[in-house]
Amino acid sequence: MQKIEEDFLLRFRLEVEFSEECLDDDDFDETGWRAEWERGLKPRVIRAVFDALRAVPEWSTHVRNRGVSTEDEVEVVVRRVY
């Protein structure tokens, strides 16, 4: 049996800007955006990716952990066996 592997990278760069008004507000949480991404947006993006990949039954999909924090990286393995 022969096995071939290739990488395809889909990278997200998170950018956040704060106005002077926000920075002057003592109650403003400068780190809240990260929690918003981790708990709200990122799971929805990952779910959408898996939904799209699983729509083609000939391909299987799973997450692979290579020791990197899931806050920094999520590796998705997409596999086709003939």
Contact map, one row per residue, 1 for C-alpha under 8 A:
1110000000000000000000000000000000000000000000000000000000000000000000000000000000
1111000000000000000000000000000000000000000000000000000000000000000000000000000000
1111100000000000000000000000000000000000000000000000000000000000000000000000000000
0111110000000000000000000000000000000000000000000000000000000000000000000000000000
0011111000000000000000000000000000000000000000000000000000000000000000000000000000
0001111100000000000000000000000000000000000000000000000000000000000000000000000000
0000111110000000000000000000000000000000000000000000000000000000000000000000000000
0000011111000000000000000000000000000000000000000000000000000000000000000000000000
0000001111100000000000000000000000000000000000000000000000000000000000000000000000
0000000111110000000000000000000000000000000000000000000000000000000000000000000000
0000000011111000000000000000000000000000000000000000000000000000000000000000000000
0000000001111100000000000000000000000000000000000000000000000000000000000000000000
0000000000111110000000000000000000000000000000000000000000000000000000000000000000
0000000000011111000000000000000000000000000000000000000000000000000000000000000000
0000000000001111100000000000000000000000000000000000000000000000000000000000000000
0000000000000111110000000000000010000000000000000000000000000000000000000000000000
0000000000000011111000000000000000000000000000000000000000000000000000000000000000
0000000000000001111101100000000000000000000000000000000000000000000000000000000000
0000000000000000111111100000000000000000000000000000000000000000000000000000000000
0000000000000000011111110000000000000000000000000000000000000000000000000000000000
0000000000000000001111111000000000000000000000000000000000000000000000000000000000
0000000000000000011111111001000000000000000000000000000000000000000000000000000000
0000000000000000011111111101010000000000000000000000000000000000000000000000000000
0000000000000000000111111100000000000000000000000000000000000000000000000000000000
0000000000000000000011111111000000000000000000000000000000000000000000000000000000
0000000000000000000000111111000000000000000000000000000000000000000000000000000000
0000000000000000000000001111100000000000000000000000000000000000000000000000000000
0000000000000000000001101111110000000000000000000000000000000000000000000000000000
0000000000000000000000000011111100000000000000000000000000000000000000000000000000
0000000000000000000000100001111110000000000000000000000000000000000000000000000000
0000000000000000000000000000111111100000000000000000000000000000000000000000000000
0000000000000000000000000000111111110000000000000000000000000000000000000000000000
0000000000000001000000000000011111111000000000000000000000000000000000000000000000
0000000000000000000000000000001111111100000000000000000000000000000000000000000000
0000000000000000000000000000001111111111000000000000000000000000000000000000000000
0000000000000000000000000000000111111111100000000000000000000000000000000000000000
0000000000000000000000000000000011111111110000000000000000000000000000000000000000
0000000000000000000000000000000001111111111000000000000000000000000000100000000000
0000000000000000000000000000000000111111111000000000000000000000000000000000000000
0000000000000000000000000000000000111111111100000000000000000000000000000000000000
0000000000000000000000000000000000011111111110000000000000000000000000000000000000
0000000000000000000000000000000000001111111111000000000000000000000000000000000000
0000000000000000000000000000000000000111111111100000000000000000000000000000000000
0000000000000000000000000000000000000001111111110000000000000000000000000000000000
0000000000000000000000000000000000000000111111111000000000000000000000000000000000
0000000000000000000000000000000000000000011111111100000000000000000000000000000000
0000000000000000000000000000000000000000001111111110000000000000000000000000000000
0000000000000000000000000000000000000000000111111111000000000000000000000000000000
0000000000000000000000000000000000000000000011111111100000000000000000000000000000
0000000000000000000000000000000000000000000001111111110000001000000000000000000000
0000000000000000000000000000000000000000000000111111111000000000000000000000000000
0000000000000000000000000000000000000000000000011111111100000000000000000000000000
0000000000000000000000000000000000000000000000001111111100111000000000000000010000
0000000000000000000000000000000000000000000000000111111110111000000000000000000000
0000000000000000000000000000000000000000000000000011111110000000000000000000000000
0000000000000000000000000000000000000000000000000001111111100000000000000000000000
0000000000000000000000000000000000000000000000000000011111110000000000000000000000
0000000000000000000000000000000000000000000000000000000111110000000000000000000110
0000000000000000000000000000000000000000000000000000110111111000000000000000011110
0000000000000000000000000000000000000000000000000000110011111100000000000000011100
0000000000000000000000000000000000000000000000000100110000111110000000000001111000
0000000000000000000000000000000000000000000000000000000000011111000000000001110000
0000000000000000000000000000000000000000000000000000000000001111100000000111100000
0000000000000000000000000000000000000000000000000000000000000111110000000111100000
0000000000000000000000000000000000000000000000000000000000000011111100000110000000
0000000000000000000000000000000000000000000000000000000000000001111100000010000000
0000000000000000000000000000000000000000000000000000000000000000111110000000000000
0000000000000000000000000000000000000000000000000000000000000000111111011000000000
0000000000000000000000000000000000000000000000000000000000000000001111111000000000
0000000000000000000000000000000000000000000000000000000000000000000111111100000000
0000000000000000000000000000000000000100000000000000000000000000000011111100000000
0000000000000000000000000000000000000000000000000000000000000000000111111100000000
0000000000000000000000000000000000000000000000000000000000000000000111111110000000
0000000000000000000000000000000000000000000000000000000000000011100001111111000000
0000000000000000000000000000000000000000000000000000000000000011110000001111100000
0000000000000000000000000000000000000000000000000000000000001111000000000111110000
0000000000000000000000000000000000000000000000000000000000001111000000000011111000
0000000000000000000000000000000000000000000000000000100000111100000000000001111100
0000000000000000000000000000000000000000000000000000000000111000000000000000111110
0000000000000000000000000000000000000000000000000000000001110000000000000000011111
0000000000000000000000000000000000000000000000000000000001100000000000000000001111
0000000000000000000000000000000000000000000000000000000000000000000000000000000111
